[in-house]
Amino acid sequence: MKPDTYMPLVIGDYLKDTSRLSCEEHGAYLLLLMDYWVNGPLPNNDKNLATICKISALRWRVIRKSIQRYFTVKDGYWRNKRADEELQRANEKSGKARDAANSRWGRSGRIADAYADAMRTDMPGACPASATATASSKVENNPDTAALAADSITALTNDIEKTVSSAHESFGFGLRTMVEMLLSEGHTEAELREAATCAIGRDPKNPNYLRNTVRGRRDDAARTPPRKPRYNPTDASSPDAVRERRTGILAGFGEKLHGNGPASHEEGS
């Protein structure tokens, strides 16, 4: 978790240390801690501190003494020991997560090469499904590359889930299994990522959307002549976009007919 998006607050410790603060002082102190968490030690400047607390300079002078006892003024800045400790802990955790991610992505590149090598060594002329099955078998039978494959699938699944952030919460259930199935069918990582991009804003309820999109796009590409991509909301000439416009036009005619119907009847009578 990035330090600037999450600030830990231990309620018991906070209330124990601030039991004698007024409501206004609580608000000012918390705003100072939040700014400290994002921007670091606070400037020893009454005008800036009042601005951070969202109060006037007069009110700040009234409550300053109560707030200042939680800080130490050093080198022109207000420092808070607990905040410094929590920031250091968060930065260390963030650094470890970043190193793990870099290591994971490095392994993901190697597993992709492993699959490619296995595909290249398959029998010439074999059908894609057979080639994929052979490649998967070669990878899975190697403990090292099997572990790399699992990491690669996990990373891809997480990326897809982040991309389709507008999806229903149930979209994540079974998503990893769906990703594994599509990869085993010979679909590429790029195809899965493109399908996830097309799902943005469509609120898919389950990972079947991903399967149908990927398979449908490949089927469309295999047609002679190729059919325009069905799942491409950015293309006004795609079948989905055309259907949506027709539906909107028909709905508009229906509303117009319904609205003018009674009046036309009265005139005719």
C-alpha positions in Angstrom: 0.0 0.0 0.0 1.4 3.4 -0.9 2.0 5.6 2.1 0.1 8.5 0.6 -3.1 6.5 0.2 -3.4 4.8 3.6 -2.6 6.2 7.1 -2.8 3.8 10.0 -4.7 5.1 13.1 -4.6 3.0 16.3 -7.8 4.2 17.9 -6.9 3.1 21.4 -3.5 4.9 21.4 -5.0 8.0 19.8 -7.8 8.4 22.3 -5.5 7.7 25.2 -3.2 10.5 24.2 -5.8 13.0 23.1 -8.5 12.7 25.9 -8.2 16.3 26.8 -8.6 17.8 23.4 -11.7 19.7 22.4 -13.7 18.8 19.3 -12.0 21.6 17.3 -8.6 20.5 18.6 -9.2 16.9 17.5 -10.0 18.1 14.0 -7.0 20.3 13.8 -4.7 17.6 15.1 -6.0 14.9 12.7 -5.6 17.3 9.7 -2.1 18.0 10.7 -1.3 14.3 11.0 -2.8 13.7 7.5 -0.8 16.4 6.0 2.3 15.0 7.8 1.6 11.6 6.4 1.5 12.9 2.8 4.0 15.7 2.8 6.3 15.0 5.7 7.2 17.2 8.7 5.1 20.3 9.1 6.6 23.8 8.5 7.0 25.9 11.7 4.8 28.6 10.3 1.6 29.7 12.0 0.0 30.8 8.7 0.7 27.5 7.0 -0.4 25.5 10.0 -3.7 27.4 10.3 -4.3 26.8 6.6 -3.7 23.0 7.0 -6.1 23.0 10.0 -8.7 24.9 7.9 -9.2 27.5 10.6 -8.4 31.2 10.9 -5.0 32.5 12.2 -6.8 33.8 15.3 -8.3 30.4 16.2 -5.0 28.7 15.5 -3.3 31.0 18.1 -5.9 29.9 20.6 -5.4 26.2 20.2 -1.8 26.1 19.2 -0.5 25.3 22.7 -2.7 22.3 23.0 -1.6 20.9 19.7 2.1 21.7 19.8 2.7 19.3 22.8 2.3 16.4 20.3 5.2 17.6 18.2 8.8 18.5 18.5 10.1 21.6 16.7 13.4 20.8 15.0 15.3 22.5 12.2 12.3 24.6 11.4 9.8 21.8 11.2 7.2 20.2 13.5 8.0 16.5 13.9 5.9 13.7 15.4 7.7 10.6 16.6 4.9 8.1 16.1 4.2 9.5 12.6 7.8 9.1 11.7 7.9 5.5 12.9 4.7 4.6 11.0 6.0 6.3 7.8 9.3 4.4 8.0 7.4 1.1 8.4 5.1 1.9 5.5 8.0 2.9 3.2 9.8 -0.4 4.1 6.7 -2.4 3.3 6.1 -0.5 0.1 9.8 -1.1 -0.9 9.5 -4.9 -0.3 6.3 -5.0 -2.3 7.9 -3.1 -5.2 10.9 -5.5 -5.2 8.6 -8.5 -5.2 6.6 -7.1 -8.1 9.8 -6.4 -10.1 11.0 -9.9 -9.4 7.6 -11.3 -10.4 7.5 -9.5 -13.7 11.0 -10.6 -14.5 9.9 -14.2 -13.9 6.7 -13.6 -16.0 8.9 -12.7 -19.0 10.9 -15.9 -18.5 7.8 -18.1 -18.3 6.5 -16.5 -21.6 9.8 -17.5 -23.2 9.4 -21.0 -21.8 6.0 -21.4 -23.4 7.3 -20.0 -26.7 10.2 -22.4 -26.7 7.9 -25.3 -26.0 5.6 -24.3 -28.9 8.6 -23.9 -31.3 9.8 -27.4 -30.5 6.4 -29.0 -31.2 5.8 -31.1 -34.3 5.4 -29.1 -37.5 1.8 -28.9 -38.7 0.2 -29.8 -35.4 -3.1 -28.0 -34.7 -3.0 -25.1 -32.2 -4.8 -27.1 -29.5 -2.3 -29.9 -29.7 0.7 -27.5 -29.7 -0.7 -25.8 -26.7 -1.3 -29.0 -24.8 2.3 -30.1 -25.6 3.7 -26.8 -24.4 1.7 -26.8 -21.2 2.8 -30.4 -20.5 6.5 -29.4 -21.0 6.1 -26.4 -18.7 4.1 -28.2 -16.0 6.5 -31.1 -15.8 9.3 -28.7 -15.0 8.9 -27.6 -11.3 10.7 -24.3 -11.9 8.8 -23.2 -14.9 5.5 -24.5 -13.3 6.1 -22.1 -10.4 6.8 -19.3 -12.9 3.6 -20.1 -14.8 1.6 -19.8 -11.6 3.1 -16.4 -10.8 2.4 -15.2 -14.4 -1.2 -16.3 -14.3 -1.7 -14.7 -10.9 -0.2 -11.4 -12.2 -2.4 -11.5 -15.3 -5.5 -12.2 -13.2 -4.8 -9.3 -10.9 -4.2 -6.9 -13.8 -7.5 -7.9 -15.4 -9.4 -7.4 -12.2 -7.8 -4.0 -11.8 -8.6 -3.1 -15.4 -12.3 -4.0 -15.1 -12.7 -2.1 -11.9 -16.3 -1.3 -12.8 -17.2 -5.0 -12.8 -19.7 -6.6 -10.4 -17.9 -7.9 -7.3 -18.7 -11.5 -8.4 -16.6 -10.9 -11.5 -13.5 -12.0 -9.5 -15.0 -15.3 -8.6 -13.5 -18.0 -10.9 -11.5 -15.4 -12.9 -8.2 -17.1 -12.3 -9.6 -20.4 -13.5 -11.1 -18.7 -16.6 -7.7 -17.1 -17.3 -5.9 -20.5 -17.1 -8.5 -22.1 -19.3 -8.2 -19.4 -22.0 -4.4 -19.6 -21.9 -4.6 -23.4 -22.3 -6.8 -23.0 -25.3 -4.0 -21.0 -27.0 -5.2 -17.5 -26.5 -2.5 -14.9 -25.8 -2.0 -12.6 -22.9 -2.6 -9.7 -25.2 -6.0 -11.0 -26.3 -7.1 -11.3 -22.6 -5.9 -7.8 -21.8 -7.7 -6.4 -24.8 -10.9 -8.2 -23.8 -10.6 -6.8 -20.3 -10.2 -3.2 -21.8 -13.4 -3.7 -23.8 -15.2 -4.7 -20.5 -14.7 -1.3 -19.0 -18.0 0.4 -18.2 -20.0 -2.7 -19.1 -20.3 -4.0 -15.6 -19.8 -7.7 -16.4 -21.3 -10.0 -13.7 -18.9 -12.9 -14.1 -15.8 -14.0 -16.0 -17.8 -15.6 -18.7 -17.8 -12.2 -20.4 -14.0 -12.5 -20.7 -14.3 -16.0 -22.3 -17.1 -14.9 -24.7 -15.2 -11.8 -25.8 -11.9 -13.6 -26.4 -13.5 -16.5 -28.3 -15.8 -14.2 -30.2 -12.9 -12.0 -31.4 -10.9 -14.9 -32.6 -14.0 -16.4 -34.4 -14.6 -13.0 -36.0 -11.0 -12.8 -37.2 -11.2 -16.3 -38.7 -14.1 -15.3 -41.0 -13.6 -14.6 -44.7 -13.8 -11.7 -45.1 -13.0 -10.8 -41.4 -16.0 -9.3 -39.5 -15.5 -6.1 -37.6 -14.8 -6.6 -33.9 -18.0 -7.1 -32.1 -16.9 -6.0 -28.7 -15.4 -2.6 -29.4 -17.4 0.2 -27.9 -15.0 2.8 -29.2 -15.7 1.8 -32.9 -19.0 3.4 -34.0 -19.3 1.0 -36.9 -18.9 -2.2 -34.8 -22.0 -4.5 -34.6 -22.5 -3.6 -30.9 -22.4 0.1 -31.5 -24.8 -0.2 -34.5 -27.2 -2.3 -32.5 -27.2 0.2 -29.6 -28.0 3.1 -32.0 -30.8 1.1 -33.6 -32.2 0.3 -30.2 -32.1 4.0 -29.2 -33.8 5.1 -32.4 -36.6 2.5 -32.0 -37.0 3.5 -28.4 -37.3 7.2 -29.5 -40.0 6.3 -32.1 -41.9 4.4 -29.5 -41.9 7.3 -27.0 -42.9 9.7 -29.7 -45.7 7.5 -30.9 -46.9 6.9 -27.4 -46.8 10.7 -26.6 -48.7 11.7 -29.7 -51.2 8.9 -29.7 -53.9 10.4 -27.4 -53.7 13.8 -29.1 -54.2 12.3 -32.6 -57.1 10.2 -31.3 -58.9 13.3 -29.9 -58.4 15.2 -33.1 -59.8 12.3 -35.2 -62.9 12.1 -33.0 
